[in-house]
Amino acid sequence: MDTPRSMSFVEASSQQAPSFVVVSVPVTIGLAIFAVLSVRFVVQRLRRAYGSSLRHVPGPWHAKFTDVALRYHDVVGDRFYWLTDLHKRYGPYVRTGPEEIAISDPAAVKKVHGLGTAFRKQLQPGTAFNIFSVSDPRLHRGRQRFYVNAFSNEKIKASHLPAVRTLCQHFIDGVREDASNNPTRAADMYKWCMLFGYDVASEVVFGDASTNGLMAQRKGIEEVMMGCYLQFQNAWMLFSFPTFLVARWLAHVVPWLGNTFATEKRYKHYKDLWEQTERQRSIASKTTFVQGAQFDDKEGKYQLEGGLKMSAYDITRDITTFLGAGGEPIGATLVYLLYIVLQNTKLRQELEAETKALQEPFTDADVEGKCPLLDGTIYESLRLFGGGLSILPRYAPTPQELGPYVVPPGTCVASHNHQLHRNPEAWNDPEAFNPRRWMVPGQSKALQTDVFQPFSSGARGCIAIHLVMTELRLFTATFFRELPDITLSDTVTPQSMKVDDRFHFAPVSKHMEVILPERRS
């Protein structure tokens, strides 16, 4: 009989050893690369959090590592309230991201936006190239010099003042018509203020809004071209929504991809405007900016004042942004002006009495010279609820000193007018609506300029400031003169008028009803 053979040590070991999963070489390499990149990512985050000079800037603890909180508040539209709270907690300098700070110190704002500043505007991936987005100071200066002439105070008063007065009357007629057709005598001020803002902008660009504008044709707010445009363009969306994150990343590798991605999304409703050369040229030729200018067929550009040459494509880009910058912000400013005044019966009655004293036909100069309370009301509305861009980001190309801090290159320094205008060191009782603060003779012009910048400042300041102030004065005077005793509807509440802060200011409800009394016979 065979005797059992004893196992060798090798055989026994092979039977008892546990089995292992064999990992392929490519997977191993992939895991190693992932591990290296993860470590590199963590090290970079820690270095930016604690190695940058921004580590001295106060702010939420998470801002050292990520700007996700800032992007979140951009998306939900409450950045206004979030930043107001941060500045109250941390002061005029707040770190809001690994490479971003928010400022409300007047001296710092002046340094960032003043003439000759070293800070630069950055053309973001996906942003259309136009006078507002161009980052090269030389290119911006050439375009701005041309448009400044069109928006000069003399040109506005000579060419557009009668049309603005006509548009004010269109507004009054439209509001009265809506109220007469409503059993409750209600009319939506948000709708009519937006239409008025766009019509004035269109009048300056095309010169026909007083006879062929949105109000004259009784168009609805949904038919406002720039409203649709901004729904696609909204800058906060480009930098916040996850949908755009891949394009943002790829744009650093292939820059034109970001522009292609955003252009398709942003302009699909009006893509023929940009894709058809003949249509571009037709639209450009109708603008007041190029009337009388020669078109060079060989170069495909208009020969403009000062030797500037611009294609129809360039002009259509610029005029579209002019319509947006001149329409929605002015409409929102007027909505909040009316909202604040109509809550204060005494102030409303004082404005009605002041404007009743004007002699027809009154001009902008009459209003400016004889209505100090109205002027103060407009300035105070611009201070607290100016509807323009709420965030003005600039980038430091080299190390820069701002107050007690040194800002490293590449840092985004974002000023927010609504925080600057609420700085308690610059304003007495900053949250109070007090029009009479502007009637104090001792308030110096220099102080106003440093702490009051609803139109920005420096080379990037609003070139249409004279037009804006003219339409605000004429609108407000006409409103309280022609529509006395108006009251807010019960549908208007602090919640419905909460600020929706995205690209421009607007009430979150996109609605503000007022009640008109029965007209006296």
Order of alpha helices (4+ residues) and beta strands (2+ residues): alpha-alpha-alpha-alpha-beta-beta-alpha-alpha-alpha-alpha-beta-alpha-alpha-alpha-alpha-alpha-alpha-alpha-alpha-beta-beta-beta-alpha-alpha-alpha-alpha-beta-beta-beta-beta-alpha-alpha-alpha-beta-beta
